[in-house]
């Protein structure tokens, strides 16, 4: 038995507007991200590396000269009003040492409006580590909130979709014969705009019932596996353990509020 996610999880998805420029041409796109409080009162933006690095994993050099020129993140307050921040050009950006792990951790160094702050966010206690992953099983239910093309455009709200873990989450999934990083396959329909969505494994079972567990943030949605000209029905996310490794490698818990 699984339990539905809370409203807080639904609105934990932030809409990202990203622009890349080579000095002549500008390319813009929509994606999703979420906020993680790594140390007290220090917010970090989590999304996919390919959201801020247009050249990432591209098979040609077409985008090698494009750099991130604008990054705006939009969320909702508890009173249901919208608010937006633009990322400062000097914000600290961190990647995993394994190039294949499509996650970035960005210091939320933004242009602030007086009195504003981030609202819906996660803490480290919500983020699944290696031990929690031992409790995550194939066929477990997952859900992810984000801004694909089918999101509520009139009210500018995310939509929540669900799926089931399709690969063995204890091991890294690859859709071809090469290393694709620490990712997990799931049966579900990721699509453009949902990149960077928080992936949540809802609580399972009941207290004192074997094989029960709490709900956890277990990854960052990243894409889908194409089949012909369509969608194979299989998508994938990168494990939350990648975030833990980025935090540890770069001593991000020692970063103080500026």
C-alpha positions in Angstrom: 0.0 0.0 0.0 1.4 3.4 -1.0 0.3 6.8 0.3 -0.3 9.9 -1.8 2.3 12.6 -1.8 1.5 15.9 0.0 0.6 19.2 -1.5 4.1 20.4 -0.4 5.7 17.9 -2.8 3.5 19.0 -5.7 4.6 22.6 -5.3 8.2 21.8 -4.6 8.7 21.8 -8.4 10.0 25.1 -9.7 9.7 26.3 -13.3 13.0 27.1 -14.9 13.4 29.4 -17.9 16.9 29.0 -19.3 18.6 30.9 -22.1 21.9 30.1 -23.8 23.7 32.4 -26.2 26.8 32.2 -28.4 26.9 36.0 -28.6 24.8 35.9 -31.8 22.0 33.5 -31.4 19.9 32.9 -28.2 18.2 29.5 -27.5 15.6 29.4 -24.7 13.8 26.5 -23.0 11.7 25.4 -20.1 12.7 22.9 -17.5 12.1 22.0 -13.8 14.1 22.2 -10.7 13.7 22.1 -6.9 15.3 23.6 -3.8 17.4 21.7 -1.3 18.5 23.2 2.0 21.9 21.6 2.5 22.9 23.6 5.6 20.8 25.9 7.7 19.3 28.7 5.7 21.5 27.9 2.6 19.4 27.1 -0.4 20.6 25.2 -3.5 18.9 24.6 -6.8 18.9 21.1 -8.1 18.3 20.3 -11.8 19.9 18.4 -14.7 23.3 19.4 -16.0 21.8 19.5 -19.6 19.5 22.3 -18.5 22.3 24.7 -17.9 24.9 23.2 -20.3 23.5 23.1 -23.8 26.5 21.2 -25.2 26.3 18.5 -22.6 26.4 15.0 -24.1 25.8 16.3 -27.6 27.0 14.2 -30.4 28.2 17.2 -32.5 29.9 20.5 -31.7 26.9 22.5 -32.8 26.4 24.0 -29.3 30.0 24.2 -28.0 30.1 28.0 -28.0 26.7 28.5 -26.2 26.9 29.6 -22.6 24.1 30.1 -20.1 23.0 33.7 -20.3 19.8 33.8 -18.2 18.3 31.5 -15.6 14.9 32.4 -14.0 13.3 30.2 -11.4 9.6 30.5 -10.6 7.7 29.0 -7.6 4.7 29.6 -5.4 4.3 31.0 -2.0 2.0 29.4 0.6 -0.6 32.0 -0.2 -0.6 30.7 -3.8 1.0 33.8 -5.4 3.9 33.3 -7.8 7.4 34.7 -7.3 10.5 34.5 -9.5 14.2 34.9 -9.0 17.0 35.4 -11.6 20.2 33.5 -10.9 23.3 35.7 -10.4 25.9 35.2 -13.1 28.5 34.4 -10.4 26.5 31.6 -8.7 28.5 28.6 -7.7 27.7 25.5 -9.9 28.8 22.0 -9.1 28.7 18.7 -11.1 29.5 15.1 -10.3 33.0 13.9 -11.0 31.5 11.2 -13.3 30.5 13.2 -16.5 27.6 10.8 -17.1 25.7 11.8 -14.0 23.3 14.4 -15.3 22.7 16.4 -12.2 23.9 19.9 -11.2 23.8 21.6 -7.8 23.7 25.4 -7.9 24.1 27.8 -5.1 20.9 29.8 -5.0 22.8 33.1 -5.4 19.9 35.1 -6.9 18.9 38.7 -7.4 16.6 39.2 -4.3 13.6 41.4 -3.9 13.5 42.7 -0.3 11.6 40.4 1.9 11.4 37.4 -0.5 12.8 34.0 0.1 12.3 30.5 -1.2 9.2 28.7 0.1 8.6 25.0 -0.8 11.9 23.1 -0.4 13.5 19.9 0.7 16.0 19.2 3.5 18.7 16.6 3.6 16.5 14.4 5.7 14.2 13.9 2.7 17.0 12.9 0.4 17.5 9.1 0.1 21.0 7.8 0.7 22.7 4.4 0.0 21.0 2.8 3.0 17.5 4.1 2.0 18.1 2.8 -1.5 18.3 -0.8 -0.1 14.6 -0.3 0.7 13.6 0.8 -2.8 12.4 -2.0 -5.0 11.7 -2.8 -8.6 8.0 -1.9 -9.3 7.9 0.6 -6.5 5.6 3.5 -7.2 7.2 6.9 -7.9 5.8 10.3 -8.8 7.3 13.5 -10.1 6.1 17.0 -10.3 7.2 19.3 -13.1 6.6 21.5 -16.1 6.3 19.4 -19.3 4.5 20.9 -22.3 1.3 19.6 -20.8 1.6 21.6 -17.5 -1.2 24.0 -16.6 -0.2 27.0 -18.7 -3.1 29.3 -17.8 -2.3 29.2 -14.1 1.4 28.3 -14.6 1.1 25.3 -12.3 3.1 22.0 -12.4 1.4 18.6 -13.1 2.1 15.4 -11.2 2.7 12.2 -13.0 3.5 8.7 -11.7 5.2 5.5 -12.8 6.8 2.3 -11.5 10.5 1.6 -11.2 11.4 -0.8 -14.0 15.1 -1.5 -13.4 16.8 -2.8 -10.3 17.5 0.4 -8.3 20.4 -1.2 -6.5 22.3 -1.2 -9.8 22.9 1.4 -12.5 20.7 1.2 -15.6 22.0 1.6 -19.2 19.8 1.6 -22.3 22.8 0.8 -24.5 26.1 -0.9 -24.0 27.8 2.0 -22.4 28.0 3.5 -18.9 25.1 6.0 -18.5 25.9 6.9 -14.9 23.9 6.3 -11.7 20.4 6.2 -13.2 17.2 4.1 -12.7 14.7 3.2 -15.4 11.0 3.6 -14.7 7.8 2.9 -16.7 6.4 6.3 -17.3 6.3 9.3 -19.7 8.9 11.9 -19.1 8.9 14.6 -21.8 10.4 18.0 -22.7 10.1 20.4 -19.7 10.1 17.7 -17.1 13.9 17.5 -17.0 15.0 18.3 -13.4 11.8 17.2 -11.8 12.1 15.8 -8.2 11.3 12.1 -8.2 9.6 10.9 -5.0 9.0 7.4 -3.7 5.8 7.7 -1.6 5.5 6.0 1.8 4.9 2.3 1.6 2.9 0.2 4.1 2.2 0.9 7.7 4.1 1.3 10.9 5.4 -2.0 12.3 4.4 -3.8 9.0 7.4 -5.6 7.3 8.8 -4.0 4.2 7.2 -0.6 5.1 9.2 2.6 4.8 8.8 6.4 4.8 8.6 8.4 1.6 11.8 9.9 0.2 13.1 12.1 -2.6 15.0 9.4 -4.6 16.2 11.2 -7.7 16.2 13.8 -10.5 14.2 13.1 -13.6 16.3 13.3 -16.7 14.7 12.0 -19.9 13.2 9.1 -21.8 14.3 6.3 -24.1 13.0 7.0 -27.6 11.8 4.2 -29.9 11.6 4.9 -33.5 9.9 8.4 -33.8 8.1 8.0 -30.5 8.4 7.3 -26.8 9.3 3.8 -25.7 7.3 4.1 -22.4 10.6 3.9 -20.4 12.1 7.0 -18.8 15.0 7.4 -16.4 16.1 9.5 -13.4 19.5 10.0 -11.7 19.8 8.7 -8.1 19.7 11.1 -5.1 22.9 9.5 -4.0 24.6 11.5 -6.8 23.5 14.7 -5.0 25.0 13.3 -1.7 28.3 12.6 -3.5 28.4 16.1 -4.9 27.8 17.6 -1.5 30.5 15.5 0.1 33.1 16.0 -2.6 32.7 19.8 -2.5 32.1 20.2 1.3 28.8 22.0 0.5 27.5 21.4 4.1 30.2 23.9 5.2 28.9 26.7 3.0 27.4 29.5 5.0 24.6 31.8 4.3 25.8 34.9 2.5 
